[in-house]
């Protein structure tokens, strides 16, 4: 393993931002793994750190493929992480909306440019991503449907779902999108948590990535089992459930739960008077794919995403 500072950025009032990378093996630039790009992505940084730990052990055991290089970058935006902010601390911009970057631009554009220079040569790109609202997911892999992707490759992670996203205009500035444009097979991996560490989900994600690397011949094959049967799903097949009002949120179901059409998914309470002001029912049979978990919810905010077509639904309440 080689630990190195991939790039640094000077600061007037704080220590320099130094982005650290861990290189394993040498030769063809086979796979790059990026952890936290936002300041609240604690789980994403943790998962990437555990991959560093596993790869270090595999390298010592001689289980990395000859002539292949793996780069792991556990964290990019630790400035914001240190003060508990999701986006760049000085101007509240999102690094993952700045790719491929501009080396003469604003700070986050320059960070994106320096990062993309490091990660763009790799054949396989894996990013640990997070959703724009607080909540928990079923573990899954997301791929941009740009015509360059190979969804069947996503099955090799052994996670329950590969989600295909038809990109919107704002997706064109994300790392995943630009990786694919520059001919990298790109995958965004979503674990259960974001702002807290879920060790069980983290372990599943670590094994999924290493299982995938084994299937692609980057490390020894068969070290982490076959994983789960995988379903490829277009993102527009998910049914989004919105809160009709703002208030205190009380949820009744969690990711993975089977639900029936008409079941009450959550209640929303008046924040000052305590009365239930809304009960939100499921619009369809299916399985909970995403569930909001913050104690407060805004009007029209997404509280659940339901994946349909999962077969017979039980009578859980």
N, C-alpha and C positions, 0 to 999 in steps of 0.2 A: 504493500500500500504506500502511495505517495500522498502526503497531505501538503496542499499548497494554497497560497492566496491567488485566486484566479484573477481578481482585479480589486482595486480599492478606489474610493471616492473621498476626496478631502472635504472637511467640514470646518466652518469658521468657529463654531461654539462647542463642538463635541469631538470625540475621537473619530478618526477616519472610519468610514464604512469599509470593512474588508470582507469579501465574499470568499469563503473557503470551499475548496473542492477536494475530493478524495478519489484518486485514480487507482484502479486495480487492473493488473495485466498490462499488455502493450501490444501495439500493432493496429489492426483495423479498428476504427472508432465505431464500436458495435452498439453500445447502449449508454444513454445518459438518463439519470434519474434526478428530478428536481423536487425538493420538498417545499417548505413554506416560502411563498412570495408575499404573503400578507401578514400583518403583525398579530393577528389573532389565530393563526393557523398552528396552534401548539401541537395538535395531534399529527399534522402533516410533517412538522419538523421531527417529532419523536419517531414516526415510522421510518423516515429517511435515516435517522441516526441508527436505528436498529438494523437497517439494511447494511450500513457501513460496518456495523459489528459482525453481521453474518458473513459478509464478503471477506472481511479480514480473516475470519476463521477458515473459510473455504480456500482462500489463497494459501494460507499456511498448510492446508491439507493437500494442496496440489489439485484442487477441483475446479479451477478456472480453465476455460478453453485456451489453448495456445494461440497466439496471434490475434487476440481480441482485447480491446480496452473498454473498461466501464468507468464512467465518471458519475459520482454522486455529489450533489450540492444540497445539503440538508436545509439551509436557510439563506434567503436573499435579503429580506427586509427586517433584520434584527433591530434597526433603529426604532421602528414602530413597535416591535414586540416588547422592547425594554420599557415602553411607557404605556402599553396596553391599548394601542390604536390599531385599527385594521389596515388603514391605508398609510401612505407616506406621511410621516409626522409633520412636515413643514407646510405642505399645501393640500393634503388630503386627496392626492391622486393615487391611482391604482397602477402598480407596475405591470400587472397582467392585462392592462388595456393600452399598452404603449409599444407593443412589438410591431415590426422588428426593431424599433428604436431609432434614435437619431442622436449621433454623438456630439452634436452642437446644440441640442435642444434643452428643454427643461430637465430637472434632476432625474425624474423617473424615466424620461425618454433616454437619457444617457445610461442609466442603470440597465434598462432593457437592451440597449444596443450592445453594451459590454457583455451582458449575459448571453445574448443571442450569438455573438461572435464565438463564445465558448461552446455553446450547445448545438449549433446548427450543423456541424459536420457529422453528427452521429446517425447511424442507420435506424436506430430505435430510440424513441423518446417517451419517457414516462413522467408525468407530473402528478403530484398529489394535490388535488384541487379542493375547493370548498364552495358551498352554495352562497347566494347573496343574502339569504335570510337565515337566522339561527335555527338549527334543527338537526334531526338525525335521519340518516339514510340507511336503506339496505346497501351493503357494500356492492359496488358495481364499477364497470369500466365505461367511460364515455368516449365516443369517437366523433369527430366532425365528418359529416357526409359531404365531402368535397369532390368525390369521384376518384381520389387518390387512395382512399383507405381500403383496408382489407379486413372486414368485420370478422372473418373466420380466425384471423390471428388473435383477436380479442378473446376468443374462447380459451386460449391457452393459459390465461390467468386462473381459470378454474373458479371464478366468481359466478354468482347466480345469473347476472345480467350483463349484457353489452348493450349500451344505450347509444343509438345513432341520432345525432343532432343535426338537423338541417340548419346551417349557419344563418344568423341574422347579420345585418351590417356591422353591429358593434363587435361581433365575434372576430372580425377580420384583424383586430389588433391584439388577439390573445396569443399566447405561446403555442397552444395546440394547433391553431389555424396556421400560423406561420411555419411551424415545424413541417406541416404537411406540404405547404407550398414549396418549401425548400427540400422536398423529397425525403423527409424523415417519416417513418410510420409512427404516428403520435397517438398516445393513449392518456386520458385523464382518469386517475383512480380515485374513487370516493370511498372513504372509510365512514364509519358510523358517526364519529364525533369531529369537532373542529376546535373549540375553545378549551376543551378538557381532554385529558388522556383516557382513552378506553383501551386498556391493554389487550383485551380479547380481540377486539376489532383490529388493533394495530398488528397483532400477531398474524391474523388472517391476511392482512394486506402485505406484510413482509413475505409470507409464504407464497402469496399469489404472484408477486413480482419475481421472486426467485424461481418459482415454477415456470413462469413465462420465459425467463432468461434461459432456463434449462431446455425448454422446448425449442428455443431459437438457436441452440448450440453455443451459447455464450458462456455458460457454466455447465458442469456435469448434469446429465439428465436424471430424472426420476428421484431426486432427493426429497421432494416435498409432496409426494402423492399426486393423485389425479385431480383433486379439487372436486367441485360440484358440477352437475349438469348445467349448461349455460343456455339462456334464451336470449336471442338477439331481438331488440325491441326498438322501433322508432320512437323518438322522444314525444312526438305528438300523439302517441297511444296512451300516454299518461293523462289521467283526469285530475286537473287541479281543483282544489276546494278552497274557496276564499272566505274570509271572515266577513260577515255582513256589517259588523259594527266594531268599534275599538273597545278595549276593556281588558280585564284580567282573564287570562286564558287557562282553562282547566281541560286537559286532554284525557281521553279514555283509551286510546289505542296507540300502539307503538309500531315501528317498522317491522315488517314480517307478519303482523297480525292479519288474519283473514277477516273480511267484513262483508256484510250484506247491504244491499241497497235499502236506504231508510234508517239504518242504525245511526244513533247519535254518536258522532265522533268526538265532539267537544262541546263545552259550554263556555259562554263569555259572560262575565259578571260586570256589573256597573262598578267602576273603580272606587267610587266614593260612598255608594249606598249599599253595595254588596248583593243586590238582587241579580238573578240570572236574567240577562237582557236578550240572549240568543242561544239557541241550541242548533248546532250545525250537523245536518244529517248527510250520510254518504249518498252520492248521486248514482252509485253503481256497485255491483258485486265486484270483489277483487281482493287485492292484498295491499296493505299500506307500504308504499315505497319510500315516502318522506313524511315526517311529522315535525311540525314546529314545536320548539321546546322552551322558548322564552316565556316568562310569566305574563308578559304583556303582548298584545297583538293589535295591529292597526287595521282600520277599516280597509277592506279589499286585499289585505295581506294574505299570502298563501299559507294555509295552516296544514294542509295535507296534499300529497300527490298519491294517487291510487293507480296501481297497475292492474288492468283488467285481463280477462282471458286466462285466468289461472286455474280453471277447472272448478269443480264443486266447492262451495264455501260452507264451512262448518257453522255452528251456532254459537260461536264465542260472543260474549257480551262484555 
